[in-house]
């Protein structure tokens, strides 16, 4: 058994544990067509992966703020009924979770995806045996990523935050970790971060991981 200085790893979901892009983007396109909106290019659509949906829809130039709430409802129905499991585990994630679990490191998930969807995905991809708690968005999307991290730390009664690390693929994940005073590992195989100097500096990451198993480096 190996000894890890981190006793709790908190993972983002979309772009960190799972590549959910196909299902999300199909549901976004469906929603935009349903409301007769212009469909942006793929680079713009990819910005829907990770952040709260309401903010993503409201950021489009032809969407009024009051329409965004209605669009979220249509998206969630389409996504939950047809696209939820249109996703895949990143190669190495199951091995990573198995290794951490075997070495008595707790694993949690903090995601902007609705909690009920996140739990179904964790079960579907057979990660539930490794993950202690999944915290996701509420229906109103009023919880921030930092709120979710705090909730997880409260669950484990964390007193020493140096024992905790947040793992994610976006600046939003990094900012939430910084707000909660925990270290951040950025993954570059997801949707937001890269190994570019500006991403490393802005995210304040202690490490950038190009594969899931790279997350284990420098954490023993």
C-alpha positions, 0 to 999 in steps of 0.5 A: 500500500502506498501513502498519499499526502492527499487524503481526499481527491475531488473530481469534476465530471465533464471533461475530467472523469467522462467525455460527455461532449457527444450527448451534451452537444446533441442535446444543445443543438436539439434545444436551439433548433426547438427554439428556432435559434441560430446554432453556433460553430463547434468551438462555441458549442463546446463552451456549454460543457462544464458551466451552468447551462442557464449561463451558457444559453443566456450568453448567446446573442439571440437568447433573452435571459427569460428564454434561457430558463425555458431552454434549460428545461427542454435541454434537460428533458432531451438529455435525460431521455436520449443523451445521458449515456452518450458518453465515455470514460477517459482511458485510465480513469477506472484504474486511477480510481481503483488505485486511489481507493485501494490506498485509502484515498477518498474520492468525491465528485463536484459537478455542475451537472444536475446531481441526479444525472451525475449519480446515474452516470457514476452508476452506469460507468461502474465508478460508484464502488470507488466514489463516496459522495457525488455533489451536483447542481440543484434544479435552480442552478444556485449552487456554485462549484465552490459550494459543492467543494465545501459540502464535500469537505463538510461531509468528510469533516476536513480540518486540514485543507492541505490533505485535499485536492480538486481535479478539473479541466476548466478555469471555473474548477480552478477558481472554485478550488482557490476560493475553497483554499485547496490545491488544484490539478488541471487536466489537459485532456478535457475541454478547457485547459491546456499546457500553455503557460497562460493556463498554468499561471491563471489556474494556479495549478500545482500540476497539469495532467495530460492523462488520468494516470498523470494525476498520481504524479507528485501526490505521494 
